[in-house]
Amino acid sequence: MFTLRRSLVYLSLFALASCAIAGAAVRSAHAQGAPTGVKGEALQWFQDAQSKLVELAEATPEGKYAWRPGKDKEVRSTGEVFMHVAAANYGIPGMMGIKPPDGFDFATFEKSKTKKAEIVSTLKASFDYMEKAWSDLPEADLDKPTQLFGMNTTLRGGYLLLLSHCHEHLGQSIAYARSNGIVPPWTARQQAAAAAKKSGAKAATNSK
């Protein structure tokens, strides 16, 4: 049964593992001459959220896309969470002057698609759109003022809000997946690698 305490446990475990893994990736990218500073580092964390959310979306069976914790229809379903992320990826840059796709409506977008293939495709496209908008933003414009949801901020602040939003709902999606018996693919790979290493070490010991 889905509980808030169980969700928080999953989120805490995810945060520890994600920071270690993504932090190593950031350090490796820097060592290879990837961009540094706010633009480069934020882009790497956007891409970290993108890869994990897309992997989760692809690993989730079609039949679980309508699943939601409890019976409250106001709580987003699995598919609606992915679409909510996509809506923000389009909508927040749109509020800051970047033209969203034709026909985009922030208020209705997250319920506009229900099929797995469509949602996965939409999620991928939304990250491509948002990351290009961030990458194309001139350094000189980072401090330009803007207003989002009634708050005064800067263009940089708007994208940092979006970055936080991506990872917030990544954690939610992990909790949803775990509640349905779905192991996050990156965790499954780590577990398989650890098991293979342990098996190899045991075989080496037995052969002596």
KOLLUMDREN-559060 format. One record per atom (N, C-alpha, C): residue number from 1; chain; atom name; x, y negated, z negated. Coordinates in Angstrom, 3 decimals, padded with zeros to 6 digits. Layout:
N
num_chaine_atome_c1_c2_c3
NUM_A_CA_X_Y_Z
...
END
This chain:
208
num_chaine_atome_c1_c2_c3
1_A_N_000.852_001.202_000.000
1_A_CA_000.000_000.000_000.000
1_A_C_000.876_-001.237_000.000
2_A_N_000.507_-002.228_000.799
2_A_CA_001.303_-003.455_000.917
2_A_C_001.123_-004.300_-000.337
3_A_N_002.197_-004.710_-000.987
3_A_CA_002.128_-005.617_-002.124
3_A_C_003.152_-006.714_-001.947
4_A_N_002.913_-007.855_-002.627
4_A_CA_003.845_-008.965_-002.547
4_A_C_005.200_-008.567_-003.111
5_A_N_005.199_-007.813_-004.217
5_A_CA_006.467_-007.398_-004.821
5_A_C_007.270_-006.537_-003.862
6_A_N_006.581_-005.614_-003.194
6_A_CA_007.259_-004.732_-002.235
6_A_C_007.833_-005.558_-001.081
7_A_N_007.046_-006.541_-000.644
7_A_CA_007.511_-007.399_000.442
7_A_C_008.757_-008.158_000.044
8_A_N_008.758_-008.691_-001.194
8_A_CA_009.907_-009.467_-001.651
8_A_C_011.161_-008.605_-001.769
9_A_N_010.979_-007.346_-002.163
9_A_CA_012.128_-006.435_-002.232
9_A_C_012.731_-006.257_-000.850
10_A_N_011.870_-006.015_000.152
10_A_CA_012.359_-005.850_001.522
10_A_C_013.068_-007.104_002.004
11_A_N_012.473_-008.266_001.689
11_A_CA_013.077_-009.519_002.154
11_A_C_014.444_-009.731_001.512
12_A_N_014.570_-009.395_000.237
12_A_CA_015.851_-009.559_-000.450
12_A_C_016.915_-008.647_000.139
13_A_N_016.540_-007.381_000.372
13_A_CA_017.493_-006.448_000.967
13_A_C_017.894_-006.896_002.356
14_A_N_016.906_-007.373_003.129
14_A_CA_017.208_-007.863_004.466
14_A_C_018.173_-009.036_004.422
15_A_N_017.925_-009.979_003.490
15_A_CA_018.757_-011.178_003.428
15_A_C_020.210_-010.819_003.165
16_A_N_020.441_-009.879_002.243
16_A_CA_021.811_-009.480_001.926
16_A_C_022.489_-008.832_003.131
17_A_N_021.788_-007.893_003.764
17_A_CA_022.375_-007.196_004.913
17_A_C_022.555_-008.123_006.093
18_A_N_021.561_-008.956_006.341
18_A_CA_021.619_-009.842_007.506
18_A_C_022.747_-010.838_007.382
19_A_N_022.919_-011.401_006.184
19_A_CA_023.993_-012.383_005.990
19_A_C_025.358_-011.760_006.241
20_A_N_025.543_-010.542_005.755
20_A_CA_026.833_-009.879_005.951
20_A_C_027.093_-009.588_007.421
21_A_N_026.077_-009.049_008.102
21_A_CA_026.249_-008.660_009.505
21_A_C_026.384_-009.883_010.400
22_A_N_025.443_-010.809_010.277
22_A_CA_025.466_-011.986_011.146
22_A_C_026.661_-012.875_010.831
23_A_N_027.047_-012.927_009.562
23_A_CA_028.220_-013.721_009.209
23_A_C_029.464_-013.193_009.892
24_A_N_029.588_-011.877_009.942
24_A_CA_030.730_-011.277_010.640
24_A_C_030.688_-011.589_012.122
25_A_N_029.476_-011.571_012.681
25_A_CA_029.337_-011.881_014.103
25_A_C_029.730_-013.319_014.398
26_A_N_029.328_-014.236_013.518
26_A_CA_029.690_-015.642_013.694
26_A_C_031.204_-015.826_013.639
27_A_N_031.834_-015.185_012.663
27_A_CA_033.293_-015.311_012.549
27_A_C_033.979_-014.737_013.777
28_A_N_033.476_-013.601_014.286
28_A_CA_034.059_-012.994_015.477
28_A_C_033.905_-013.901_016.687
29_A_N_032.731_-014.492_016.837
29_A_CA_032.495_-015.383_017.974
29_A_C_033.403_-016.592_017.912
30_A_N_033.586_-017.131_016.720
30_A_CA_034.478_-018.287_016.570
30_A_C_035.902_-017.924_016.957
31_A_N_036.300_-016.710_016.549
31_A_CA_037.666_-016.288_016.856
31_A_C_037.879_-016.169_018.355
32_A_N_036.789_-015.922_019.099
32_A_CA_036.892_-015.772_020.545
32_A_C_036.691_-017.092_021.278
33_A_N_036.614_-018.191_020.524
33_A_CA_036.521_-019.500_021.153
33_A_C_035.114_-019.976_021.453
34_A_N_034.077_-019.361_020.823
34_A_CA_032.706_-019.822_021.012
34_A_C_032.543_-021.198_020.384
35_A_N_031.522_-021.964_020.795
35_A_CA_031.309_-023.312_020.251
35_A_C_031.188_-023.302_018.731
36_A_N_031.712_-024.315_018.108
36_A_CA_031.594_-024.461_016.662
36_A_C_030.739_-025.687_016.374
37_A_N_030.602_-026.033_015.119
37_A_CA_029.776_-027.177_014.769
37_A_C_028.308_-026.781_014.702
38_A_N_027.461_-027.764_014.434
38_A_CA_026.040_-027.503_014.253
38_A_C_025.415_-026.847_015.480
39_A_N_025.732_-027.345_016.665
39_A_CA_025.105_-026.813_017.877
39_A_C_025.429_-025.325_018.066
40_A_N_026.703_-024.983_018.003
40_A_CA_027.106_-023.601_018.232
40_A_C_026.656_-022.658_017.136
41_A_N_026.793_-023.089_015.881
41_A_CA_026.436_-022.208_014.773
41_A_C_024.930_-021.976_014.706
42_A_N_024.139_-023.035_014.895
42_A_CA_022.678_-022.861_014.884
42_A_C_022.232_-021.952_016.024
43_A_N_022.852_-022.095_017.189
43_A_CA_022.494_-021.247_018.325
43_A_C_022.752_-019.778_017.999
44_A_N_023.856_-019.482_017.335
44_A_CA_024.161_-018.098_016.969
44_A_C_023.112_-017.532_016.014
45_A_N_022.607_-018.362_015.081
45_A_CA_021.592_-017.882_014.153
45_A_C_020.237_-017.763_014.837
46_A_N_019.959_-018.634_015.817
46_A_CA_018.758_-018.458_016.640
46_A_C_018.822_-017.112_017.361
47_A_N_019.976_-016.816_017.941
47_A_CA_020.132_-015.578_018.696
47_A_C_020.075_-014.349_017.795
48_A_N_020.528_-014.496_016.556
48_A_CA_020.423_-013.400_015.593
48_A_C_018.952_-013.083_015.319
49_A_N_018.153_-014.130_015.073
49_A_CA_016.715_-013.926_014.847
49_A_C_016.051_-013.356_016.083
50_A_N_016.428_-013.862_017.249
50_A_CA_015.839_-013.381_018.503
50_A_C_016.078_-011.890_018.685
51_A_N_017.328_-011.449_018.544
51_A_CA_017.641_-010.042_018.802
51_A_C_016.889_-009.124_017.848
52_A_N_016.790_-009.511_016.582
52_A_CA_016.117_-008.664_015.596
52_A_C_014.603_-008.665_015.795
53_A_N_014.022_-009.832_016.056
53_A_CA_012.581_-009.883_016.276
53_A_C_012.183_-009.098_017.528
54_A_N_012.949_-009.235_018.595
54_A_CA_012.641_-008.506_019.822
54_A_C_012.804_-006.999_019.605
55_A_N_013.857_-006.597_018.897
55_A_CA_014.037_-005.174_018.613
55_A_C_012.874_-004.617_017.796
56_A_N_012.419_-005.388_016.803
56_A_CA_011.287_-004.944_015.995
56_A_C_010.020_-004.838_016.843
57_A_N_009.810_-005.853_017.698
57_A_CA_008.627_-005.851_018.566
57_A_C_008.650_-004.635_019.488
58_A_N_009.813_-004.299_020.007
58_A_CA_009.921_-003.150_020.908
58_A_C_009.784_-001.827_020.156
59_A_N_010.220_-001.796_018.891
59_A_CA_010.162_-000.556_018.104
59_A_C_008.781_-000.296_017.514
60_A_N_007.945_-001.320_017.456
60_A_CA_006.609_-001.182_016.874
60_A_C_005.646_-000.562_017.890
61_A_N_004.987_000.531_017.545
61_A_CA_004.040_001.154_018.480
61_A_C_002.874_000.213_018.804
62_A_N_002.342_000.356_019.999
62_A_CA_001.200_-000.461_020.428
62_A_C_000.072_-000.457_019.393
63_A_N_-000.193_000.703_018.817
63_A_CA_-001.293_000.835_017.871
63_A_C_-001.115_000.073_016.577
64_A_N_000.101_-000.357_016.287
64_A_CA_000.367_-001.096_015.054
64_A_C_000.349_-002.614_015.265
65_A_N_000.150_-003.047_016.488
65_A_CA_000.147_-004.488_016.747
65_A_C_-001.058_-005.191_016.125
66_A_N_-002.139_-004.454_015.898
66_A_CA_-003.324_-005.039_015.273
66_A_C_-003.307_-004.893_013.755
67_A_N_-002.289_-004.195_013.211
67_A_CA_-002.228_-003.964_011.763
67_A_C_-001.979_-005.268_011.019
68_A_N_-002.657_-005.418_009.889
68_A_CA_-002.418_-006.557_009.002
68_A_C_-002.535_-006.064_007.561
69_A_N_-001.799_-006.645_006.622
69_A_CA_-001.885_-006.185_005.224
69_A_C_-003.231_-006.556_004.621
70_A_N_-003.912_-005.598_004.039
70_A_CA_-005.208_-005.873_003.434
70_A_C_-006.302_-006.039_004.476
71_A_N_-007.430_-006.555_004.042
71_A_CA_-008.590_-006.691_004.912
71_A_C_-008.902_-008.140_005.268
72_A_N_-008.067_-009.051_004.831
72_A_CA_-008.297_-010.473_005.086
72_A_C_-007.933_-010.795_006.537
73_A_N_-008.920_-011.134_007.341
73_A_CA_-008.684_-011.415_008.751
73_A_C_-007.911_-012.713_008.966
74_A_N_-007.781_-013.526_007.916
74_A_CA_-007.009_-014.766_008.029
74_A_C_-005.506_-014.493_007.955
75_A_N_-005.133_-013.308_007.462
75_A_CA_-003.718_-012.921_007.416
75_A_C_-003.319_-012.422_008.805
76_A_N_-002.216_-012.906_009.323
76_A_CA_-001.806_-012.541_010.692
76_A_C_-001.516_-011.045_010.822
77_A_N_-001.899_-010.515_011.958
77_A_CA_-001.544_-009.141_012.301
77_A_C_-000.089_-009.108_012.764
78_A_N_000.407_-007.896_012.979
78_A_CA_001.779_-007.747_013.468
78_A_C_001.981_-008.514_014.773
79_A_N_001.080_-008.305_015.721
79_A_CA_001.202_-008.989_017.004
79_A_C_001.081_-010.494_016.872
80_A_N_000.202_-010.952_015.982
80_A_CA_000.019_-012.393_015.783
80_A_C_001.247_-013.043_015.171
81_A_N_001.983_-012.308_014.328
81_A_CA_003.220_-012.860_013.772
81_A_C_004.234_-013.110_014.890
82_A_N_004.399_-012.127_015.777
82_A_CA_005.328_-012.317_016.903
82_A_C_004.880_-013.489_017.777
83_A_N_003.576_-013.600_018.016
83_A_CA_003.068_-014.693_018.835
83_A_C_003.162_-016.033_018.102
84_A_N_003.051_-016.007_016.796
84_A_CA_003.214_-017.225_015.996
84_A_C_004.635_-017.766_016.132
85_A_N_005.608_-016.868_016.108
85_A_CA_007.003_-017.268_016.318
85_A_C_007.155_-017.890_017.703
86_A_N_006.589_-017.226_018.704
86_A_CA_006.669_-017.742_020.076
86_A_C_006.000_-019.103_020.190
87_A_N_004.858_-019.279_019.524
87_A_CA_004.139_-020.554_019.567
87_A_C_004.996_-021.687_019.020
88_A_N_005.689_-021.433_017.921
88_A_CA_006.561_-022.459_017.341
88_A_C_007.767_-022.731_018.238
89_A_N_008.290_-021.673_018.860
89_A_CA_009.437_-021.852_019.756
89_A_C_009.097_-022.781_020.916
90_A_N_007.854_-022.732_021.367
90_A_CA_007.393_-023.643_022.416
90_A_C_006.907_-024.969_021.827
91_A_N_006.128_-024.869_020.754
91_A_CA_005.422_-026.040_020.252
91_A_C_006.281_-027.088_019.585
92_A_N_007.257_-026.671_018.771
92_A_CA_008.070_-027.656_018.056
92_A_C_008.968_-028.437_019.014
93_A_N_009.685_-027.801_019.932
93_A_CA_010.410_-028.599_020.932
93_A_C_009.450_-029.478_021.740
94_A_N_008.234_-028.951_021.982
94_A_CA_007.254_-029.743_022.708
94_A_C_006.901_-031.022_021.981
95_A_N_006.811_-030.963_020.666
95_A_CA_006.535_-032.149_019.864
95_A_C_007.681_-033.153_019.926
96_A_N_008.859_-032.651_020.299
96_A_CA_010.038_-033.519_020.342
96_A_C_010.401_-033.916_021.776
97_A_N_009.452_-033.714_022.704
97_A_CA_009.643_-034.236_024.044
97_A_C_010.029_-033.242_025.115
98_A_N_010.154_-031.957_024.774
98_A_CA_010.492_-030.944_025.773
98_A_C_009.200_-030.346_026.309
99_A_N_009.013_-030.388_027.615
99_A_CA_007.761_-029.933_028.210
99_A_C_007.570_-028.429_028.013
100_A_N_006.463_-028.023_027.387
100_A_CA_006.188_-026.591_027.231
100_A_C_005.631_-026.011_028.528
101_A_N_005.454_-024.693_028.597
101_A_CA_004.882_-024.090_029.808
101_A_C_003.494_-024.653_030.117
102_A_N_003.116_-024.662_031.370
102_A_CA_001.796_-025.140_031.771
102_A_C_000.704_-024.350_031.060
103_A_N_-000.270_-025.053_030.534
103_A_CA_-001.392_-024.414_029.864
103_A_C_-001.150_-024.070_028.409
104_A_N_000.044_-024.367_027.893
104_A_CA_000.348_-024.038_026.500
104_A_C_-000.516_-024.867_025.551
105_A_N_-001.138_-024.205_024.586
105_A_CA_-001.934_-024.858_023.548
105_A_C_-001.472_-024.323_022.206
106_A_N_-000.803_-025.171_021.432
106_A_CA_-000.229_-024.745_020.157
106_A_C_-001.298_-024.130_019.257
107_A_N_-002.507_-024.680_019.272
107_A_CA_-003.556_-024.256_018.343
107_A_C_-004.085_-022.860_018.628
108_A_N_-004.020_-022.417_019.866
108_A_CA_-004.635_-021.125_020.225
108_A_C_-003.634_-020.087_020.727
109_A_N_-002.390_-020.476_020.878
109_A_CA_-001.421_-019.619_021.570
109_A_C_-001.207_-018.277_020.878
110_A_N_-001.126_-018.260_019.558
110_A_CA_-000.753_-017.008_018.885
110_A_C_-001.817_-015.921_019.016
111_A_N_-003.038_-016.269_019.377
111_A_CA_-004.091_-015.265_019.579
111_A_C_-004.382_-015.032_021.064
112_A_N_-003.533_-015.606_021.919
112_A_CA_-003.819_-015.548_023.355
112_A_C_-003.412_-014.242_024.009
113_A_N_-002.604_-013.430_023.342
113_A_CA_-002.181_-012.144_023.897
113_A_C_-002.242_-011.090_022.796
114_A_N_-002.652_-009.883_023.179
114_A_CA_-002.779_-008.801_022.203
114_A_C_-002.041_-007.525_022.612
115_A_N_-001.679_-007.391_023.877
115_A_CA_-000.990_-006.192_024.352
115_A_C_000.503_-006.277_024.049
116_A_N_001.075_-005.140_023.665
116_A_CA_002.482_-005.106_023.276
116_A_C_003.394_-005.651_024.360
117_A_N_003.261_-005.173_025.583
117_A_CA_004.176_-005.585_026.657
117_A_C_004.125_-007.092_026.871
118_A_N_002.921_-007.659_026.814
118_A_CA_002.774_-009.101_027.005
118_A_C_003.391_-009.888_025.858
119_A_N_003.207_-009.381_024.653
119_A_CA_003.743_-010.076_023.477
119_A_C_005.267_-010.029_023.474
120_A_N_005.846_-008.865_023.779
120_A_CA_007.314_-008.755_023.825
120_A_C_007.875_-009.698_024.882
121_A_N_007.274_-009.724_026.044
121_A_CA_007.725_-010.606_027.121
121_A_C_007.607_-012.074_026.721
122_A_N_006.503_-012.428_026.073
122_A_CA_006.293_-013.806_025.635
122_A_C_007.310_-014.209_024.578
123_A_N_007.595_-013.311_023.656
123_A_CA_008.563_-013.596_022.592
123_A_C_009.942_-013.869_023.185
124_A_N_010.364_-013.004_024.117
124_A_CA_011.667_-013.188_024.760
124_A_C_011.729_-014.532_025.496
125_A_N_010.691_-014.821_026.274
125_A_CA_010.674_-016.055_027.062
125_A_C_010.688_-017.291_026.171
126_A_N_009.999_-017.213_025.026
126_A_CA_009.951_-018.373_024.129
126_A_C_011.322_-018.682_023.533
127_A_N_012.086_-017.636_023.214
127_A_CA_013.435_-017.858_022.682
127_A_C_014.348_-018.429_023.769
128_A_N_014.223_-017.927_024.983
128_A_CA_015.032_-018.463_026.079
128_A_C_014.748_-019.954_026.270
129_A_N_013.486_-020.309_026.234
129_A_CA_013.070_-021.708_026.390
129_A_C_013.633_-022.579_025.267
130_A_N_013.423_-022.126_024.031
130_A_CA_013.833_-022.915_022.870
130_A_C_015.347_-023.048_022.774
131_A_N_016.069_-021.949_023.021
131_A_CA_017.531_-021.996_022.914
131_A_C_018.143_-022.865_024.007
132_A_N_017.528_-022.895_025.180
132_A_CA_018.002_-023.787_026.236
132_A_C_017.767_-025.244_025.847
133_A_N_016.601_-025.512_025.258
133_A_CA_016.292_-026.874_024.825
133_A_C_017.313_-027.349_023.782
134_A_N_017.672_-026.470_022.870
134_A_CA_018.656_-026.808_021.834
134_A_C_020.037_-026.984_022.452
135_A_N_020.418_-026.076_023.337
135_A_CA_021.734_-026.147_023.966
135_A_C_021.875_-027.401_024.827
136_A_N_020.780_-027.822_025.477
136_A_CA_020.822_-028.982_026.363
136_A_C_020.742_-030.310_025.617
137_A_N_020.420_-030.271_024.335
137_A_CA_020.299_-031.507_023.556
137_A_C_021.678_-032.148_023.378
138_A_N_021.876_-033.365_023.858
138_A_CA_023.189_-034.014_023.701
138_A_C_023.542_-034.222_022.232
139_A_N_024.820_-034.067_021.923
139_A_CA_025.282_-034.288_020.554
139_A_C_024.870_-035.667_020.048
140_A_N_024.896_-036.639_020.934
140_A_CA_024.572_-038.012_020.542
140_A_C_023.117_-038.181_020.132
141_A_N_022.259_-037.221_020.512
141_A_CA_020.827_-037.330_020.206
141_A_C_020.422_-036.589_018.934
142_A_N_021.352_-035.908_018.296
142_A_CA_021.001_-035.108_017.122
142_A_C_020.354_-035.941_016.026
143_A_N_020.812_-037.185_015.868
143_A_CA_020.292_-038.043_014.790
143_A_C_019.094_-038.885_015.203
144_A_N_018.594_-038.691_016.411
144_A_CA_017.433_-039.477_016.848
144_A_C_016.220_-039.134_015.979
145_A_N_015.493_-040.162_015.518
145_A_CA_014.330_-039.902_014.647
145_A_C_013.162_-039.286_015.413
146_A_N_012.404_-038.459_014.720
146_A_CA_011.171_-037.893_015.263
146_A_C_010.250_-037.614_014.101
147_A_N_009.026_-037.248_014.402
147_A_CA_008.059_-036.919_013.352
147_A_C_007.431_-035.573_013.654
148_A_N_007.435_-034.715_012.658
148_A_CA_006.861_-033.378_012.802
148_A_C_005.932_-033.094_011.633
149_A_N_004.702_-032.732_011.936
149_A_CA_003.744_-032.369_010.905
149_A_C_003.619_-033.440_009.821
150_A_N_003.670_-034.696_010.248
150_A_CA_003.523_-035.813_009.327
150_A_C_004.773_-036.180_008.561
151_A_N_005.900_-035.525_008.874
151_A_CA_007.149_-035.800_008.165
151_A_C_008.123_-036.506_009.095
152_A_N_008.880_-037.429_008.551
152_A_CA_009.928_-038.099_009.303
152_A_C_011.195_-037.265_009.234
153_A_N_011.789_-036.995_010.384
153_A_CA_013.025_-036.218_010.423
153_A_C_013.831_-036.653_011.640
154_A_N_014.777_-035.837_012.052
154_A_CA_015.580_-036.105_013.247
154_A_C_015.390_-034.942_014.210
155_A_N_015.901_-035.070_015.429
155_A_CA_015.838_-033.949_016.359
155_A_C_016.590_-032.753_015.793
156_A_N_017.736_-032.997_015.177
156_A_CA_018.472_-031.896_014.540
156_A_C_017.621_-031.262_013.448
157_A_N_016.967_-032.087_012.644
157_A_CA_016.122_-031.568_011.578
157_A_C_014.978_-030.726_012.117
158_A_N_014.428_-031.129_013.261
158_A_CA_013.359_-030.357_013.865
158_A_C_013.809_-028.963_014.264
159_A_N_014.990_-028.869_014.834
159_A_CA_015.497_-027.552_015.239
159_A_C_015.924_-026.723_014.036
160_A_N_016.404_-027.370_012.975
160_A_CA_016.738_-026.624_011.764
160_A_C_015.467_-026.080_011.112
161_A_N_014.374_-026.851_011.196
161_A_CA_013.087_-026.348_010.731
161_A_C_012.688_-025.120_011.543
162_A_N_012.884_-025.191_012.837
162_A_CA_012.559_-024.070_013.712
162_A_C_013.428_-022.856_013.413
163_A_N_014.694_-023.079_013.121
163_A_CA_015.595_-021.986_012.769
163_A_C_015.112_-021.293_011.496
164_A_N_014.738_-022.096_010.491
164_A_CA_014.206_-021.533_009.253
164_A_C_012.927_-020.746_009.521
165_A_N_012.090_-021.262_010.396
165_A_CA_010.832_-020.606_010.739
165_A_C_011.082_-019.237_011.369
166_A_N_012.034_-019.146_012.284
166_A_CA_012.353_-017.867_012.935
166_A_C_012.741_-016.805_011.910
167_A_N_013.609_-017.189_010.971
167_A_CA_014.092_-016.209_010.004
167_A_C_013.039_-015.903_008.939
168_A_N_012.198_-016.889_008.623
168_A_CA_011.102_-016.631_007.686
168_A_C_010.201_-015.525_008.218
169_A_N_009.832_-015.610_009.485
169_A_CA_008.916_-014.626_010.041
169_A_C_009.630_-013.350_010.476
170_A_N_010.945_-013.395_010.628
170_A_CA_011.703_-012.158_010.788
170_A_C_011.578_-011.333_009.510
171_A_N_011.732_-011.991_008.368
171_A_CA_011.568_-011.279_007.094
171_A_C_010.172_-010.706_006.945
172_A_N_009.160_-011.486_007.321
172_A_CA_007.787_-010.995_007.264
172_A_C_007.607_-009.785_008.171
173_A_N_008.171_-009.840_009.366
173_A_CA_008.038_-008.739_010.322
173_A_C_008.727_-007.477_009.824
174_A_N_009.836_-007.635_009.129
174_A_CA_010.519_-006.480_008.542
174_A_C_009.632_-005.836_007.474
175_A_N_009.007_-006.677_006.634
175_A_CA_008.113_-006.142_005.600
175_A_C_006.932_-005.411_006.235
176_A_N_006.371_-005.972_007.305
176_A_CA_005.277_-005.314_008.015
176_A_C_005.743_-003.963_008.568
177_A_N_006.919_-003.969_009.207
177_A_CA_007.431_-002.735_009.805
177_A_C_007.650_-001.663_008.743
178_A_N_008.296_-002.033_007.657
178_A_CA_008.563_-001.067_006.591
178_A_C_007.272_-000.507_006.013
179_A_N_006.252_-001.360_005.895
179_A_CA_004.967_-000.906_005.366
179_A_C_004.315_000.121_006.283
180_A_N_004.716_000.135_007.537
180_A_CA_004.185_001.092_008.511
180_A_C_005.170_002.210_008.830
181_A_N_006.202_002.351_008.008
181_A_CA_007.156_003.445_008.191
181_A_C_008.121_003.244_009.334
182_A_N_008.283_002.003_009.780
182_A_CA_009.195_001.700_010.886
182_A_C_010.511_001.180_010.319
183_A_N_011.590_001.876_010.586
183_A_CA_012.913_001.425_010.145
183_A_C_013.432_000.423_011.163
184_A_N_013.854_-000.767_010.731
184_A_CA_014.422_-001.730_011.690
184_A_C_015.539_-001.076_012.490
185_A_N_015.552_-001.243_013.814
185_A_CA_016.521_-000.539_014.659
185_A_C_017.974_-000.760_014.263
186_A_N_018.332_-001.978_013.845
186_A_CA_019.726_-002.227_013.474
186_A_C_020.087_-001.476_012.193
187_A_N_019.112_-001.313_011.291
187_A_CA_019.337_-000.531_010.076
187_A_C_019.480_000.947_010.430
188_A_N_018.643_001.419_011.353
188_A_CA_018.734_002.813_011.787
188_A_C_020.099_003.106_012.395
189_A_N_020.624_002.151_013.167
189_A_CA_021.953_002.346_013.763
189_A_C_023.033_002.408_012.687
190_A_N_022.926_001.539_011.701
190_A_CA_023.902_001.545_010.604
190_A_C_023.843_002.859_009.838
191_A_N_022.631_003.325_009.570
191_A_CA_022.470_004.578_008.835
191_A_C_023.020_005.761_009.633
192_A_N_022.779_005.757_010.946
192_A_CA_023.288_006.835_011.794
192_A_C_024.806_006.827_011.839
193_A_N_025.382_005.619_011.925
193_A_CA_026.835_005.505_011.958
193_A_C_027.452_005.968_010.644
194_A_N_026.808_005.602_009.530
194_A_CA_027.307_006.004_008.217
194_A_C_027.220_007.522_008.045
195_A_N_026.099_008.104_008.528
195_A_CA_025.927_009.554_008.424
195_A_C_026.957_010.282_009.280
196_A_N_027.224_009.746_010.475
196_A_CA_028.203_010.366_011.364
196_A_C_029.601_010.290_010.753
197_A_N_029.898_009.162_010.131
197_A_CA_031.207_008.990_009.494
197_A_C_031.370_009.952_008.333
198_A_N_030.299_010.097_007.538
198_A_CA_030.344_011.003_006.402
198_A_C_030.487_012.438_006.867
199_A_N_029.751_012.784_007.925
199_A_CA_029.824_014.138_008.472
199_A_C_031.210_014.445_009.023
200_A_N_031.793_013.440_009.692
200_A_CA_033.133_013.613_010.251
200_A_C_034.170_013.798_009.162
201_A_N_034.028_013.004_008.089
201_A_CA_034.966_013.105_006.982
201_A_C_034.859_014.465_006.297
202_A_N_033.616_014.955_006.151
202_A_CA_033.398_016.255_005.527
202_A_C_033.988_017.366_006.381
203_A_N_033.787_017.266_007.703
203_A_CA_034.325_018.282_008.609
203_A_C_035.836_018.297_008.569
204_A_N_036.453_017.111_008.494
204_A_CA_037.908_017.014_008.424
204_A_C_038.446_017.622_007.146
205_A_N_037.721_017.406_006.048
205_A_CA_038.129_017.969_004.757
205_A_C_038.026_019.488_004.765
206_A_N_036.936_020.004_005.360
206_A_CA_036.735_021.453_005.386
206_A_C_037.731_022.173_006.277
207_A_N_038.284_021.444_007.266
207_A_CA_039.203_022.071_008.208
207_A_C_040.621_022.166_007.650
208_A_N_040.862_021.529_006.520
208_A_CA_042.216_021.554_005.946
208_A_C_042.482_022.880_005.237
END
